[in-house]
């Protein structure tokens, strides 16, 4: 027999296997794509993780699903490219390096721009590749020879080209507008870079007196500190309460300057008093009101979050300290009418979590409406498909209500905006390469724009800039548009929408054929993982404990469309057991096959072989459809059920006699041929999910073998399917299962042979008669007899399987008195546990405080105990009949 491969008794060691085979794939150039190779193109560009990042569960799921698709495409003969890379992550990376400098007692301002950028590049070279190395541990079949970075020279040139083209088309402009400002990062943020958190606050009611001392108007606000910059009070023109106030003048409290009452339909009559203060420099709605009514703008909060000199007596105060001071002063002057608790959403910087400040500022913007229209059309007309389809509605809603995109950032790390301002005449030029003189006046006093571009601007070009755009490269011609984008729903608008708009604008084609949105990986209780909750699961720690294949297969098996994944050690451990099962099956196969094992199958095969080959075709079809329809969990489940239950639990047991020395040589050789055929197909079928163990087991089989990664993926052989055989064998196995269940429930000793009586019509018994040997051996039956429908099993344990009643005479098998005693004791014990569990679930004080996973576990246990009591009662009734 074959001794090639792992030692006979040596347990499976994932770590050594994974390291060895990943190195072998790289050495063989397996992942490198060549545009000149034959085969339909299949390409994926990796959603570039931040250069500051390290592997988390979201990455692990995303990379695993992409790897499944890429390996599947490659094994199906596609010319497959998976292009990896990282994003420079402007704000995040600058924050990391600034913290490093802080430890040295240096600020970036002290260092200067050029030296700071040099320091960031140095950090990137030393620490920026961490996450890509972690992706390799997952088995990612990326073409590492094509690795890109969003600040590479080629990508930087693509960014400048894109900016200039948009500017010259009138789609990029510079202007004053209300933007989201982060006082900590000291930069503008797009709407998407603001995360909202619901917090308890207050609603203050403030009286704005009339200029002549009359009662005036009461307004309600959540931000009293900004009232120092008010330039009007607005009411709804349809609000009868204020019909006589419109056009009058009020006195701004604490600042004593006159402000008008204006009418604007923006005002919600139901909010507060129906009168609102207008602060154009610090609220986007107020900014628009001011534009419509020609109101001035007064900025009272600066870039650091401190009050400006226009805040009068409050100048220099922190904005939140100012809020308290303003409220106190209003109360002192008798202008604070009342204060109410108020729950509202407060915007925070998505990177540093600082409360953002809406602020009027001069920034660069992209006009998105003209870019969004063709991106909407691409999805509506089917050029790009979003999976699951329910996300299309969200995509349309966001794209149809899109606002202009603020793309300038007041940081140093990033793509510097290619705009050049003339110091002599103030002219601004936008050019790909720096100009030497002003095109308007000819002077050479030129200063490049200080701001850099939003990270998502360069990321929006990723699917085609990484392939060589704006040059017409072989890669761009061959692999664009890409085949699929796999991503989380959280960046559907951050990134996917941007790529759709940019891809169509610059190439005329949508960048993806399919966009697959996967769900979140949550903890075992279904809660989102976060450091604050302390429930973050480290993928690398899971891999170290259980192996990469077990971890990957867990993600695949749980990746149902539209349903979040609940991750726990128990789940991964269960699939680690599956890897061991597959490994042990490999050991069994190697014991029985060698270089002399025939590869061709005869036409006339035993029923067990025809059954397993037919079932194999069904599973191949199910797995292929699951992957191609992005129903990864269905593909994984079909593979798991077939390998564990049908191949290992049933088929290997059924064929043992044909492999034994007692069998004839011809019979043994034919059985070996089927065995290795099925096992090889299993390994190839599972390779996209569990690449390391399948490659290892593949090479442990006899014969000269290339990499499994390079083998064709199994295709369905319709000639090998036989539905009748599958139905008949399924019935036979159910009969055996019924016998096993009776033996287990009635505590029949494993070594005792039983008599099995099969009651039914002759034609229903026919297949069972023909294959009685299988029933006898796998049910541990000393005798199988066939009884007609008139037989009455008075003292038999019974189970019904379709039209057959399975009867087990119990006389002589068990001690009925002892069994009745055991069953009563078990009923008593189970009832006690059931009462305890039901009591806990019925205690409202307990259920209100207990963690959700504990409650779920108790409910599951309650259901299990109910089922157990039903079975125990049935078995006790049966045994009692013998004692009567």
N, C-alpha and C positions, 0 to 999 in steps of 0.2 A: 504494500500500500504506500501511498505518497506521504513522505515526511517533510516535503517542502513547506517553507513558511514558518509560522510561529510554533514554538515547542508544544508538544501535545498537552501538557498539563499547565502550561504557563498562562496566567490570566491575561485578559485583554488590558493593555496599558495604553490609554488614549494619548498621553503626552508624547511618548516616544514615537508613536505612529504618526501623529499629526505633524510633528516637526520634520520627520523624515520625508513624508509624502509632499508636504508643501514645498520643501526644498527641491524635490524631484520634479514637480510640475514647473517650477521656475527654471531649473536647469535645462529642461526640455523645451523651454520657450512655448509651453502649452497655451499660455494666456495671451501671447502676442498676436495681434491681428494684422493681417496683410491685405490691403485693399485689392491686390491683384489676384488673390485666391478666388476660386470658384465658390458658388453658393450665394443664395440671397442674403443681402446684408441684414444683420440684426445688431443694433447698437443701443447701448445704455450709457448715459453720462451720469456719474455718481452725483447725488446731491452733495456738494462739497462741504464736508464738516468744517467748522471753524478751526483755524490753525491753533487756537488756544485749547481745543477740546480734548476730551478723553472719552472713551467708549461708554455709552449709557444704553439702557434697554431699548430706547427708541432707535438708536443707531443699529443695535444688534438685530432687531426685527427687520429694519429697512434693508440692511446689507444681506441678511439671510435670504429674503424674498428675491432680491435682485440676483443673488448668486444662483438660486434655484432656476430662475428664468434664463440666465446666461448659459449655465451648464446644459440645460435642456436644449436650448437653441443650438449650441455647438454640437451636441451629440446627434441632433437632427440634421446635420449637414449645413447649417447656416454659417456664413462668414461673420463671426461674432466678435464684437468689440465692447469691452466694458472699460470706459475711460475714467481713471481716478484723479483725485486732486483735492486741494484744500482752499478755503476762502480766507482772505486776509483779515476779515472781521474787524473793520476799522476801530469802532469804539471799544469792543471787548479786548482786542490786542493792545491798544494804547493804554487801557486801564491796567492790564497785567504788567506791562513794562513800567508804567508810572509807579505801581506798587513796589516793583523791584528797586527802582531809583529811590523811593521813599525810605527803604531800609538802609540805603547808603547816605541818607540825609540830603539828597539832591532832587530838585524839581526839574521838569522838562524845560521850563522857561530859563532856568539857569544853564542848562545844557545847550539850548539853542536848537532850532529846527533840524538843521543838517546832521548834527551829532546825535540828536534823538532818533531820527530815522535810521541812522547807522546802527544805533543800539537796538532798535526793533529788529532789523535784519539779522543782527548777531543772535538775538534771542530766538528768532525763527529758525535759524540754522541749527541751534543747539536743542531746542525743545519743541519746535513746531511740527515734527514728524511723528509725535507720539501716537496720535489716533490712527494714522495709516498703518503703523506697525501692529496696532491692536486689531485692525481690520483683517490683517493677514492671519491672525490667530483664529478668526472666524472662518477661514478658508476662502476668502474673497478672490475670485478668479479674474482680478483686474489686470489690465495690460500696464504693468508698472513702468514699462519703457516710455509710456505716453503720459506719465504723471504731470499734472499742471497745477499752477498756483495763480490765483487771480491777480497777483502783482508781477507775474512773469513779464518779460519785455514784450513778447508777442501779444499777450492779453492786454497789456497796458496800451499798446498801439491800437488794438481793436476798440478799447474804451474811448480813446481820443477820437478815433474815426467816427464812432457812433455818436458821440456828443456833438461833434462838428456838423455831421449830417442833420441831426435833429435841430440844431440851432439854425442852420441855413434854411431849413424847411419851415421855420417859425414855430417849431414844437418845443423848443427850449427858450425860456426867457428869464430875465432877472427883474424882480420887483418886490415891493413892500407888501407883506401880508401877515396875518396871524399864523404863527407856527407853534409847534410844541417845543419848548425849550427846557433842556435839562441843566439846572444850575450846578450839578455835580460834574457832569461831563463837559459842560460849557459848550454845548452844540445843539443845533436844531435836530429834531426827530420827525420822521414821517408819522402819519396817523397810525400806521401799522406797528410802529416801534413803541407805542404807548400801550401798556397793559392796565386795565381798570380793575380796581379792588373796591368792593363795597365796604364802606366804613361808616361808623356812627359820627355824626357831626351835629351842627345846629343851624337853624334858620333864624336869622335875626331880623326883626321888624324895626325899621329906622324911619323917623319922621324927617322929611325934607321940608322946612318951612317956606312959606311964600316970601318974596323979597321985601314985602311991606309988613312982614310980621304976622300975616294970616296963618291959619292952621297948616296949610300946605298939603303934602301927599305922603302917605306911608308906603315905603317899598320894603320888599322882603329879599334878603340875600344870604348866600352861604359864605360869601367872601367879603366881609366888611373892610378888610385892608385895602382892597382895590377901589373902594369908593373915593379915595383921595384923587383918583384919576378920572372920575366921572365927568362927562361933558353933556349929559342930558338925562331925563327920566322919560321912559316910553310907556304908553298905554295902547290898548287895542282900540282902533277907531270905532269899533262896534260896541264898545263897553260904555253903556249909558251913565255909569257912575262918574266917568271922567269927561263927559261931553263938553262941560264948561271949562275944563282945565287946559285943554289942548291949546298950545300957543302961549300960555302964561309962563312966567319965569319963577323959578325956585332958587333958594339959597342952598348951596352945597354945604352940608354940615362939616365943621372942623376946618374947612378951607375958605368959607365965606365968599365964594365966587358965584356969580349968577349962571344958572343952567336952564335951558328951556324944557318944557313938556312937549314931546312929539308923539304923533300917532303912527303906529306901525303894526301891520298884521302879524309880525313875528311874535308879538306878545301873547302869551297864553293867559286868558282871562281867569282860568281856574287856579293858577299858581299864586300862592301868597295873597296879596291884595289886588292883583291884576295890574299893578304898576311895578316896573323894573328899572333899576339903574342901568345906564349905558356907559361902559368903560371900553372904548374902542381899542385901546392898546393892549387889553388883557382878556379879551373874549372874542371868539370867532363870530358869533352871532351879532355882538355889539359892533364889531368892525364893519359888518355888512350894513347894519342900521346907520352907522355914521356915514358910510359911503352914500346911501340913499338920501340922507338929510343934510349932507354937507357939514357934518360936525367935526370939530378939531379932535386930535388924539393926544392924550397926555400919558406918558410912560412913567409909572411910579415904582416899578420893580426892575432891578437891573439884572445883568447876566449871572450874578452870584446869588440871586435871591434876596438881595438887600434892597431897602427902599431908596429911591433916588432923591435928589434935591427937590424935585417937583412934588415930593410927599410932604413938604413943609416941615413942621416940627417933628415929624416922624422919620426924617431922612437918616439913613445909615443903619436903621434897625433891621433885624432879620424879619422876613415877611410874616412868619408865624408869631413872633414876639409882637410885631406891629398889630396883628389882628387883635391880640388881647388888649393892647394899649388903646386901640381905636374903640373897642367895645366899652372899655372902662371910661374913656373920655366922653363918649356918647351918653352913657348912663349919668355921668356927672352933670352934663348939660341938659339932662331931661329929654333927650331925643331918642333914647332907646325905649321903644314901646313895649316889646316883649321878646323873649327868646324861647324857641321850641326845639326839641330833639328832632334830628333829621337824618335819614339814612340815604347816602348818595354814593355814586361811583366816582372814585378819585383816580386820575391818571398818574401812572408811575413810569419812569424810564425802564424799558425792558431789560437793560443791562445792569444798572446800579441800584434800581428800585427807589430812586429819589422821586418825590412828588414833582411832576412836570409843571411848568409855568407857561400858559398860553401867552405869547408875547409877539407884538408887532416887530417885524424885522425885515431887513433887505436880504433876500435869498434867491437862489436859482430854482426854477421849477420846470417840470415837464408837463405839457398839455396832454392829458391822458385820454380825453374823450375821443379824439381822432384815432388814437392807437387802440382803444378798447373795442371800437366798432368791429373791425375785422377779426379781432380775437374772439368776440362773441359769435360772429358768423361762423368761424372755423368749427366751433363746438356744435352749433345749431345744425350745420350742414354735414356733420359727421367726419370732417377732416381729422378732428381730434375727438376721442371718446374718453369720457370720465367714468371711472369704475370705482365704487358703485354709482349707478346713475343718479341716485338721490342728491349727490353733491353738485350736479349740474345746476339745479335751482339756486343753490347758494352762490355758485360761480356767476350766474346771470345777474342775480340781485346785486352782488358787489360790483361787478363790471358796469352795469347800467347806471349805478349811482356813484361812480368813481369821481374823486376829486383830483385836482392837479397835484402832482407829486413833488414835494419839496426834496430836492436831491443834493443840496449843499450841506456840508457838515463842517463845523468850526473846530476840527481836530487836525493833527498833522499826519497821521498814518492813513494812507489811502491814495487813490488816484487824484492828483491835484487837478482842479478844473483847468482846462486848456484855454483860459481867457486871459488876455493881456491888456492892461490898462495903461494908457499914455499919460505920463505925469505932466506933459506940456499942455495938451488940449482936452484931456479927459475922455478921448475916444477909447472904445473897447473893441478889441479884435479877438475872434475865436478861431484858432488855428490848430492843426494837428501837430505841427512843429513850431517852436518858438520863433516869432518874427524878429528881424533885426532892427526894424524901424517902424514908426507909426505910418499906417497907410493914409491917414488923413493929413498929418502935418509934416511927416518926414523926420520927426525927432526920434532919438534913440532911447529916451528916458522911459523905458517900459517896465512895468511891474506885473508879474503873474499873479492871478487871483490866489489869495491865501487859502480859501476853502478847498476841501476835498469832496469827492463824490460819495454819496450814500453807497454803502457796501452792496446794496441790492441792485444798484445800477450795473456794476460789473458782473454780478451774479446773473443778472437778466440776460447777459450775452453768452453765458456759459455753454449752452448746447452747440453753438457754432463757432465761438471764438476759440474754444479748445481744439477745434478741428481745422484751424488755420485761417478762418475769416479775418480780414476781408479778402485775403488771397483765395483763389479758386484751387485749393489743394486737392490731391487725390483722396485724402481722408474726407474732406467736406463733400466731395462729389459722391463718394461711396456710402458714407455712413449718416448723412443728414438728409431728411429729418430722422431723428432717432426713433427707435421702435417703441420704447416705453419709458415712462418716468414713474418710479415708485417713491412715494413720499407720504408724509403725515399730513393730516388735514390742517394742522396748525400753521403750515406755510403755503396753503393753497393761494392766499392773496399776497403774502410776503414775496413769494418767489415764483410760483407757477404762473400767476397772472402776468407778472413782469416778463417772464420768458416768452409767454404767448405773444404779448404785444411787441416785444423787441424782435423775436424770431420772424414774425410775419412782416414787420416793417423793413428789416434788413435783408431778408432772403426771399421773401414772397411766399414762404411756406411755414406752416405751424411746426414748431420744433419737435412735437411728439405725435405718434399715432394713438397711443393710449396713455392716459394718466391714471395710475392706480393709487387710490387713497387708502392707506391702512389705518387701523385704529390705534389707540393708545395701549401701552403695556402698563397695567396697574398692579398693585400688590394683591395678595391673596384675598383681601377683604373688598377688593374692587375700588380702592382709593388711589387717587393719582399719587405717584411717587414724588416726594420732595424732601429736601434736606431738613426743612423745618419739622416735618412730621417724623423724620427719622426712619422712613420706610423704604429708602432707596436700596435697590438690589444691584450689586455690582456684577455685570456680566462676566468679567474676568474671574471673579471669585467662584461663580457658578461653573465656569469652564474648568477651573482648576479642580473642583470637586467631582464633577460628573463627566467631563470630556466635552469637546466641541460638538460632536455629532448628536449627543443626547440633548444638549442645549438647543441646537439648531432645530432638531426634530420637534422639540416642545413648542418652539415658536411657530413652526409650520402647522403643526397639528391643531393649534389654538387660533390660527389666523383666519377666522371666519369674517366674511365681508360685513362691515357695519357693526361688528361687535368687539368691544374692548377685550384684551387678553388679561386674565388673572394669573399672575406668575407666582409660583411657590416652589420650594425645594421638593415637596412631595411629587409635584407634576414632573419635574426634571428627573427625579430619582426613578419614577415609573418608566420613563423613556430610556434611562440608563439601563434599566433591566431589559428593555427591548433590544438595546445594542448587544447586551450579553447573550440574549437569546439567539440573535443572528450570528454571533461569534461561535456559540456552541453548535449551532446548526452547521456552520462551516467546518468545525472539527469533525462532526459526524460525516459530512460529505467527503472530507479528505481521507477518512478511514476507509472509504469504500471506492474511491476512484483513483486511477493512476494513468500513466501515459498510454497504457493499452486500452483504456476505456473508449469504446466506439463513440463517434460524434453523430452519426446518422441514426435516425429513429426508424424502426420498422413500421409498416402500415398497420399491422394487427397488434394492438397493444391491449394489456389488461385494463379492466374498467377503472381501477384506481388511477392509472396513468392517463387514461383518456379524460378522467374527471379533473385531475390537477392541471393538465394542459388546457382544458377548456376554461377552467376558472382563471388560469393565468391570463388568457386572452381578455377576459372580462375586466380583470384588474388593470391590465395594460391600458385598456380603453378608458377606464375610470380615472386613472392617474393622469393620462395625457389630457383628457378633457378638463380635469381639475386645474392643471397647470395653465392650460391655454385660456381658460375662462377666469383665471386669477382666483379660483376657489381652492386656495392652498390647503385649507383644513380638510376638504373633501378628498383631495389627492393623497394627503398624508394618512388619513383614516383608512382609505381603501388599501393602501400599501401595508399599513400596520396590521389590519384585520387579516389580510391574506397571509402575510409572512408568519405572524405569531400563531394564529388559530388554524388556518387551513393547511399551511405547509408544515409548520413545526408540530403542532398538537395532533393533527390527523394524518397527513400524508406520510411523514417520516415513521410514524407508528405502524401505519398500514403496510409499508413496504419492507419492514424488517425481515419477515420470512424470506422474501425474494433475494435478500442480500446475505442471508446466512449461509454457512458452509453446507447445510443440508440441501439447499437449492441447487439445481443443475447449473453448470457453467454458462450455458446459453442464456438461461433465465436471469442469472446474476448480471451478466454483461449488458443485457437489454435494460435491466432495471437501473444499472449505473449510468447508462446513456441518458435515460430520462431524468435521473436525479441531477446530473451535472448540467443538463440543458436548462432545467427549471431554476437551479440555483444561480447559474450564470445570469439568467434573465433577471432574477430578483436583484442581484448586485447592480446590474446596469440600470434597472428601473429605479432603484433607490439612490443612485449616485448623486443626482442633483440635491437631494435632501441631506444625505449623510455621506459626504464625499470621502472622508478619511478612512472609515472602517470598511467601506465598500472597495476602495482601492487596495487596502491591505488584504482583504479576503480574496479579491480577484487574483492577486499575484501569488497567493498561497495555493492556488489550484494548479494542477499539472499542465504542462505544455508551455511553449514560448508565448509570452503575453506582453503586448504593448500596454500603455497606460489605459485604464478604463475610461478616463476622461476623453480619450480620443476614439472610443468605440461608438458605433451607431446606437441610438436609443431604440429600445424594443418597439416594434410595430405590431399591430394586431394581425394575427393569422386567422382569418375567418374560417378557413378550412379545418382548424383545430377546435372550433367551438361545437359543443353538443349540449343543447338545452335539456334534452331528456335525461342524459347521464347526470347532469348537474342536479336536476330535480330528484332523481332516484337516490343519488348519493347523499343529498341533503336530508332526505327522509331516513335513510339508514343511520346517519350520524345522530339524528334526533332520537331514534330508538335507543341507540347506545347511551346517549346523554340522559335519557329518561331512566335507564337502569342505574347509571352512575348516581343520579340524584337520589333515587330511592335508597341505594346502598348508603350514601352519605347521611341522609336524614335519619335513617333507622339504625345508624351506627353498626352496620354490618362490617365485620373485620375485613381488611383489604385482601388477606390471603385466602379467604373462604370463597369457593366456587359457588355460584348460584344457578338455579334453574330459571330460565327465561321462557315464559309462555307468551307467544304472540297470537293474539286473538283477532280474526278478521276473515274476509273473503279470500279465497285461494288466489285470485288474480292480484290482490293487494299484498299478498305474502310472497309472490313469485320472486321479486328482486332480492328480498331478504333471504329466501331459501338459497338462491344461487350464490349469495355472498355471506353465508352463515359463518364461515371461518372468521371473517372480520368482526362480526358481532360477538362471537364467542371469545375471541382473544381480547378485544378492547373493552368488553363489558365484564371480563373475568367470569364467564359463564361456563359451568361444567356441561351444561346441556341446554339446547334451544329446541323447544317443541312448538308445534303449530296447532292451535285449537280453533274450532269453528265458532261462528258467531253465537251459538247457543250456550257456550261455556259460561258458567256463572262463577266469578272469582270471589267466593265468600270470604276466604281468609287469606287472600293475596293482597299485597301492596300493588296498586295500579297507577298507571299514567296513560293518557290518551295522546297518540301522535297521529294526526290526520285520521285515517280510517283504521288504524291499528291500535288495539289496546294492549299495552305492555303490562304483563302480570308477573309478579315475583312471589312464589309460595315462600312463606317465611318459616314454616315448620322446620325445626332443626338448625335454622340459621342463627337465631338469637335466643337468649333467655328472656321470655316475655315478661316475667315478674321483675327481673332486674331492669329491663328496658323501660317498663312502666314506671318503676321507681325513679330511674334516671330522668325520664321525661317530665315527671311531676316536679322533681327538684329543679330542673331547668326552667319549667314554667314559672315556678315560685320566684326563682332568681331573676328571670326576665321581667316578671310583673313588678318586682321591687324596683328594678332599674327604670322601667317605664314610668312608674309613679314618680320617681325622683326627677326624671327629665321633664315630665309633664308639669310637675310642680314648679320647676324653675321657669319654664316657659309661661306658666300662668301667673307668675309673680311680676306684676307691672313695675315694681321698684327695681327688680333685677334687670328686666329687659330694657328699661330706660337707660341704665348705666353701663351694661355689658357691651364689649366691643362687638361690632357687626359680625365678624368671622366666628365668634363664639356662639352667637345666636343662630347663625346659619348651620353650624356644626351640630347644635342641639336639635334643630328641626330635622336635619338629616337623620340623626340618631333616633329620634322619635318615630320617624317613618320606618326605619329598619327594624326597630323593636316591634312595631305593629305587625309587620310582615312575618317576623320570626314567631310571634305568638300564634298567628294563624296557622303556620306550618306545624308548630309543636302540638297545637290542639288537634289537628288532623291526624298526626302520627300517634298521639296518645289514644285517640278514638279507635284507630286501627288495631293497636296492640291490645287494647282492652277487649276487643272482640275475641281474641284468643284466650283471654283469661276468664271470659264469661262462662 
